[in-house]
Amino acid sequence: MSGRKRSHAHRQRLAYEAARIMVNQGIRGFDRARRKAAERAGIGDRRLWPRNGEIQEALLQQQRLFQGTRRESELTSLRRQALAAMDAFADFAPRLVGPVLAGSGDPTQGVRLHLFTDNPEDVVFRLLDRGIPWQESEKVFRYGGGLRCTHPVFAFVAGDTAFELVVLPVRVQRNPPLDAVNERPERGAKAAEVAHLLGDTS
């Protein structure tokens, strides 16, 4: 086997193992799962470690293979819940992002939405109006050109599903934060696009 093929085989093996760890142990972060997989396989050369996109693809393959119909039903339910939340926060031009949009989401990972407003307090008032208890935090997001910005995040649980509302300035709608999986701007899906994924075009 050539060096290139051997390298590719190592990356596939680690991607599969990292995805299996994410499923079995409920780990959300690609980096943590990748490190665990590399430790188990005894592969310390980071050049042989899979990228986030490769782990994501392995994760989708495993879910399709082992979870089948149940998985599709669960994903449909999550997307319907996301659509309901987008309706509740429609004033903030919501976008569905993350695993639920990509097709690899589950209730433990939850639903992540980008909301756009220059006044995060407006989101707080909406949560209050809806009687939704929440936890507030801040996270650092990466943008193109190496820029990093801190934005508020509001988290809550509805039923068994966790929700995360990332509040972004209106000006970044055209240039949102980078997706951790593919390193491209995470543009997400509007409510109409999510409805289309669900086959609800009425």
C-alpha positions as CSV (number, residue, x, y, z in Angstrom):
1,M,0.0,0.0,0.0
2,S,1.4,3.4,-1.0
3,G,2.0,6.1,1.6
4,R,-1.0,8.1,0.4
5,K,-3.3,5.2,0.5
6,R,-2.1,4.3,4.0
7,S,-2.6,7.8,5.2
8,H,-6.2,7.8,3.7
9,A,-6.9,4.5,5.4
10,H,-5.7,5.8,8.8
11,R,-7.9,8.9,8.4
12,Q,-10.9,6.8,7.5
13,R,-10.3,4.5,10.5
14,L,-10.0,7.4,12.9
15,A,-13.0,9.2,11.5
16,Y,-15.1,6.0,11.9
17,E,-13.8,5.5,15.5
18,A,-14.4,9.2,16.4
19,A,-17.9,9.0,15.1
20,R,-18.6,5.8,17.1
21,I,-17.3,7.5,20.2
22,M,-19.6,10.5,19.6
23,V,-22.6,8.2,19.2
24,N,-21.8,5.8,22.1
25,Q,-20.5,8.4,24.6
26,G,-22.7,11.3,23.7
27,I,-19.7,13.5,23.0
28,R,-20.5,16.6,21.0
29,G,-17.1,18.0,20.1
30,F,-15.3,16.7,17.1
31,D,-11.9,17.6,18.6
32,R,-12.5,15.6,21.8
33,A,-13.8,12.6,19.9
34,R,-10.8,12.8,17.4
35,R,-8.3,12.9,20.2
36,K,-9.9,9.9,22.0
37,A,-9.9,7.9,18.7
38,A,-6.3,8.7,18.1
39,E,-5.3,7.7,21.6
40,R,-7.1,4.4,21.2
41,A,-5.5,3.7,17.8
42,G,-2.1,4.9,19.0
43,I,-1.8,7.4,16.2
44,G,0.0,10.5,17.4
45,D,0.8,12.0,14.0
46,R,-1.8,14.7,13.6
47,R,-1.3,14.7,9.8
48,L,-3.1,11.3,9.9
49,W,-6.1,12.7,11.9
50,P,-9.4,13.2,10.1
51,R,-10.9,16.6,9.5
52,N,-14.2,17.6,11.1
53,G,-16.0,17.0,7.7
54,E,-14.7,13.4,7.5
55,I,-15.9,12.7,11.0
56,Q,-19.3,14.2,10.2
57,E,-19.6,12.0,7.1
58,A,-18.7,8.9,9.1
59,L,-21.2,9.9,11.7
60,L,-24.0,10.2,9.1
61,Q,-23.0,6.8,7.6
62,Q,-23.2,5.1,11.0
63,Q,-26.6,6.7,11.8
64,R,-28.0,5.6,8.5
65,L,-26.6,2.1,8.8
66,F,-27.4,1.3,12.4
67,Q,-30.4,3.5,13.3
68,G,-32.3,3.6,10.1
69,T,-36.0,4.4,10.3
70,R,-35.9,5.4,14.0
71,R,-33.2,7.9,13.1
72,E,-35.2,9.5,10.3
73,S,-38.2,9.8,12.7
74,E,-36.1,11.4,15.4
75,L,-34.5,13.9,12.9
76,T,-37.9,14.8,11.5
77,S,-39.1,15.5,15.0
78,L,-36.1,17.7,15.8
79,R,-36.6,19.7,12.6
80,R,-40.3,20.2,13.4
81,Q,-39.3,21.5,16.8
82,A,-36.7,23.7,15.2
83,L,-39.4,25.1,12.9
84,A,-41.7,25.9,15.8
85,A,-38.9,27.7,17.6
86,M,-38.1,29.7,14.4
87,D,-41.7,30.7,14.3
88,A,-41.6,31.9,17.9
89,F,-38.5,34.0,17.2
90,A,-39.4,35.0,13.6
91,D,-38.7,38.7,14.3
92,F,-35.0,37.8,14.6
93,A,-34.5,36.3,11.1
94,P,-33.7,32.9,12.5
95,R,-31.5,30.4,10.8
96,L,-31.3,26.7,11.7
97,V,-27.6,25.6,11.9
98,G,-25.6,22.7,13.2
99,P,-26.3,18.9,13.4
100,V,-30.1,19.1,13.0
101,L,-29.7,20.8,9.7
102,A,-26.8,18.6,8.6
103,G,-28.8,15.5,9.4
104,S,-26.6,14.2,12.3
105,G,-28.5,15.8,15.2
106,D,-30.1,14.1,18.2
107,P,-32.0,15.4,21.3
108,T,-28.8,15.5,23.4
109,Q,-27.1,17.8,20.9
110,G,-30.2,19.8,20.6
111,V,-31.3,22.5,18.2
112,R,-29.1,25.5,17.4
113,L,-30.5,28.7,15.9
114,H,-28.8,31.9,14.8
115,L,-30.8,34.9,15.7
116,F,-30.0,38.4,14.3
117,T,-30.5,41.6,16.3
118,D,-28.4,44.5,17.5
119,N,-30.1,44.4,20.9
120,P,-29.8,41.0,22.6
121,E,-32.2,42.2,25.3
122,D,-35.0,41.9,22.7
123,V,-34.4,38.1,22.8
124,V,-34.6,38.1,26.6
125,F,-37.9,39.9,26.4
126,R,-39.2,37.3,24.0
127,L,-38.1,34.5,26.3
128,L,-39.9,36.2,29.2
129,D,-43.0,36.7,27.1
130,R,-43.1,33.0,26.3
131,G,-42.4,32.0,29.9
132,I,-39.2,30.2,28.9
133,P,-36.6,29.8,31.6
134,W,-33.1,30.1,30.1
135,Q,-29.4,30.1,30.9
136,E,-27.2,32.8,29.4
137,S,-23.6,32.5,28.4
138,E,-21.1,33.8,25.9
139,K,-19.1,32.0,23.3
140,V,-16.3,32.9,20.9
141,F,-17.0,32.5,17.2
142,R,-14.6,32.6,14.4
143,Y,-15.0,34.5,11.2
144,G,-13.2,34.7,7.9
145,G,-9.8,36.4,8.0
146,G,-9.0,35.1,11.4
147,L,-11.5,37.4,13.2
148,R,-12.9,36.2,16.5
149,C,-16.0,37.7,18.2
150,T,-17.8,36.9,21.4
151,H,-21.6,36.7,21.2
152,P,-24.4,35.9,23.7
153,V,-26.0,32.5,23.8
154,F,-29.3,31.6,25.4
155,A,-30.0,28.0,26.2
156,F,-33.2,26.3,27.3
157,V,-34.9,22.9,27.2
158,A,-38.3,22.2,25.7
159,G,-39.5,18.7,26.5
160,D,-36.5,16.5,26.1
161,T,-34.8,18.7,23.5
162,A,-32.1,21.3,24.3
163,F,-32.2,24.6,22.3
164,E,-29.3,27.1,21.8
165,L,-30.0,30.6,20.5
166,V,-26.9,32.3,19.3
167,V,-27.5,36.1,19.1
168,L,-25.6,37.8,16.3
169,P,-25.5,41.4,15.1
170,V,-27.7,42.1,12.1
171,R,-24.6,43.2,10.0
172,V,-23.2,39.6,10.0
173,Q,-26.2,38.0,8.2
174,R,-24.3,38.1,5.0
175,N,-21.0,36.9,6.6
176,P,-21.9,34.7,9.6
177,P,-19.5,32.8,11.8
178,L,-17.5,29.9,10.4
179,D,-18.9,26.4,10.5
180,A,-16.7,24.2,12.7
181,V,-17.2,21.3,10.3
182,N,-16.2,22.8,6.9
183,E,-14.7,26.1,7.9
184,R,-17.1,28.0,5.7
185,P,-19.6,30.7,6.8
186,E,-22.5,28.9,8.5
187,R,-25.4,30.4,6.6
188,G,-27.9,28.0,7.9
189,A,-31.5,27.5,6.6
190,K,-34.5,29.9,6.8
191,A,-37.8,28.6,8.1
192,A,-39.1,28.1,4.5
193,E,-36.1,25.9,3.7
194,V,-36.6,23.8,6.9
195,A,-40.2,23.4,5.9
196,H,-39.1,22.2,2.5
197,L,-36.8,19.6,4.1
198,L,-39.8,18.4,6.0
199,G,-41.8,18.2,2.8
200,D,-44.2,20.8,4.3
201,T,-44.6,23.2,1.4
202,S,-48.2,24.2,2.0
